[in-house]
Amino acid sequence: MISRVTGILAEVGEGSALVDSGAGLWYEVLVPAFDIERLGKSTSQHVTLYTIHYVEGDPSHGVQTPRLIGFLTDNDRTFFKVFTSVKGIGVRKALRALVLPISEVAAAIAAKDARLLVTLPEIGKRTADQIILELADKMAPFAAATCPQCRAPQSSSAAEAVSVLVQLGEKRADALALVERVLAVAPEMDCPEAILKHAYRLKSAGK
């Protein structure tokens, strides 16, 4: 089992990276779409990719190829394992779908924001609903992994309020900020309608 690959990033292609680990050993590693640009800025530099080893192909036809999938953080790798546990989300589909940072996708799932999820390649409304159904309660560790603007709300009522604000045209970061400001002064509030009412009151007051 290969769990990490460290070496010089030789080149980055469409959906994969080539890593020179030394001693004449080169690894081709599949990477999610959102990492392509970041990795492209690191060619000829030392990198470590946290990897998943899997076998691709149809064993009934005797055609199977070992593959490596790589991520820049262990947290991203863990999210990918959870994400691909959803029925209908295979490895290749997940790699193409993840065009946004993991924290943003996880926050959208936690907030039950199907509107954002359907903007991802190959994720239709039915698949988005299935992802939310299976994973909404498992996303907090991933949604909070980076900036405060990307973290998930702390309750289902807050998540629902954020989702409604996004559906009404608010940017996700602004919706999160509004809801957090409401809960900062009224942490006991546990009704989406009340949270929304106070959020718009804050917004109209310009506070």
N, C-alpha and C positions, 0 to 999 in steps of 0.2 A: 504494500500500500504506500503510495507516494503522497505525503500530506503537505509538503512544501517544496518549492523549487526556488533556489537562490542562484543568481548569476548576473551576467551582463545582458541587458535587453538588446538583442541584436536588431530586431525589426518588428514592426507592428503592421499586420494586414487587416483585411476586413473580417473581423470576428475572432482573430487569433494573434498571439504574440510568440515570438521565437526567442528562447532564453538559452544563452551559452553558459552552462553550469561548470565549464572547465573540463580538462582531460578529454577533450574531443566529444563531450556529451552535450547534445542540443535537444531541448524540449520544445515541442509545439504545444501551446496551451490555449485552449478556447477561452475567451473572456467575454463578459457581458457588454452590451452595446455602450453603456454609459462610461465604461472604463477605457474605451478605445482612444478617445481624445487625450485623456490624462496620461495614458501610457505612451502615446505618440510624442509627448513632450519629454519623455525619459529615455529615449533610445540612446544607446551607448553608455547608459548608467547602470549601476548596481540596483537590482530589484529583488524583492521576495514576493512570491505569489503563493497564497494559501490554496491548496488544490483539492479537488475531488476527482477520484479515479473512477471511471465507469466504462462499460463495454457497449459499443454502439453496433447495431445490426440485428439481423434476424437469425437466431440460432437454428431455426428449422431449415434454413437454406445454407447453413454452414458458413455464413459470411458475418464475421464479427471483428470489430476493430477497437482496440483499447484507446481511450481518449483521456485527456486531462483537461479539467476546467479550473481556471485560476482567478483569484480575487486578491485585492490589495490589502484586505483586512480579514481577520478570522470571523468577525461579526458578519461581514457580507457573505462569507461562505456559509455560515449557519443559516442566515436568512434564505439563501438559495435552496438549501435542503428543505426548509419549511415550505417555501413557495412552490417547489416542484412536487410537494406531497398532495397538492390539489389535483383532483381528477381532471384530466385533459390538459394539464400543464407539463409538457415534456421538457427535457433538457434543452433542446434546440429552440423550442418555442420560448422558453423562459429567457434564454440568452438574447434573443432578438427583441423580446418585449421590454427588457429592462434598459430603457433609454434614459431613465431618470435615476438619480442617486437612490440607493436603498432606503435611506431615511425618509425620503419624500414618498416613495411607493408605500412603505410601511405605515407612514402617518396617514396616507389616504385610505389604506385598508382599515386601520384602527378607527378612523372617522366615518367609515362606511361611505366613502366618497366615490361612488361608482362613476360619476361624471369624469373624474380625473383618470380613473383606471381604464376607461374605454378609449382614452387618447393614446394609450400604449399600443404599439404594433401588435396585431394578432389577438388583442383582447377585446372581444365583443361584449355586449350587454349581459348575455347569459353567463359568460365566463367570469366577468367582473362580479356579478352577483354571487357566483359560486365561491370565488376567492374570499369575498367579504364574509359569507356564511361560515366558511371553514377556518378563517384565519384572524378575524377581527379582534378576538380576545388574546391573540398570541403576539401582537406586534409591538407592544410597549418597549421591549429591550432594543428593538431595531429603530423605531421611530425616534427615540431619544438619543440615538448614537452620535449625532453631530450637533448642529446648531439648535438653539432654543426654538427658532421659528419652525423647525421640522418635527418637534416632538408631538406626541399624540396627546389629546386631552385625557384627563384623569378619570372621567366618568362617562357612562353611556349617554347621559343627558348632555354633557358638554360636547361629546363627539357628534351627537345629532344636531346640536346648535351650530357647530362648525360646518357640518355638511349642508345645512339649510342656507347658511350665509354664502357658501361657495356656489350653491345652485342659484342663488339670487344675484350672482355677479361679483361677489367679493373675491379678492385674491386669497389663496389659502393662508398665507402668512398673516395677512390682515385679519382674516376671520379668527385665526388662532389667538392673535394678540387681543382682539376685542373680547373674546370669551374669557381669556385669562385675566383681563382687567376686571371683568364682572365678578369672577370668582375670587379675585384678590380681596374685594371689599365685601363679598357675600359668599363665603365658602360653603355655607349650608344650602345654597340654592341648588335644587336638584330637579328642576323642571325645564325642559327645552324652551317652552314658550316664554317662561319668565326670564330665562337667560337671554333669549333673543330680544325681548322687550327692553331689557336694561342695556343690552349691547347697542341697539339703535338709539337709545336715549343718550348714551355716551358719545356715539358718533355724531348725532345731530348737535350736541352741545360743543363739539370740537375738542373734547377732553382727551 
